[in-house]
């Protein structure tokens, strides 16, 4: 066998070893496609989504911000009941408009006593009531001032957080006061392939107490869970799976070895080619 052939064989062997090392590193972080599919297990039955939605009606809490708009047959008379958009924060009852969900949105901040100070009507208790109930209450009181009044109340402080193994973790402001966990994950651009779909954590705080619930998104009974519809200030956390842990561990443990080996291979190949 000629020297040139031996040299080619050596170079080929070294390259193959390098390729196998890189392949082993990549395969160590692989995820089974079976673990990525949602709603796999469960009966093929019809879920009454309307009845599930009716099980939860958002109620106003202390610290919420209410946007209240009043309209009537007399726009000028209605104007005194609508706060100007450029009004600054005053003693916690204020207005600041911002795209940042952490910032105050235009509206009335519910005081510690659970009330708001509404023009002409004074203090109105709103805590524990739905937006529709508050709107009906204000409309009734406005009969002495306006004809054919219409009142719209919206909680602009309905925020949720989505964290962990999602493509876009963030704090989201919900405009329509109703959001499901699937919609929340969609807003976060879905789970990554490393998200643990069978163990999604929902953290909820109500009446000063925190509750922790874990949902299995691979099962269809998630649609009937009391945590399917999220509450204001809920936190959704998607845990990393074993593949992510292994991938991260291997990155810190094997990457330096692979880099050193690759460097040695390059040096060896360079030496062999020169001979």
Secondary structure, DSSP 8 states (H G I E B T S, - for coil): --HHHHHHHHHHHHHHHHHHHHHHHHHTT---GGGT-SS-BS------HHHHHHT------TT-EEEEEEE-S-HHHHHTTS--TT---BTTB-----SSTTS--SSEE--TTSEEEETTTEEEE-TTS-HHHHHHHHHHHGGGT-SS-EEEEEETT-EEEEEESBTT-EEEE-SSS--BHHHHHHHTT-B-TTEEEEEEEEEEEETTEEEEEEE-TTBGGGGGSTTSB--TT-EEEEEE-HHHHHHHHHHHHHHHHHHHHHHHHHHHHHHHHH-
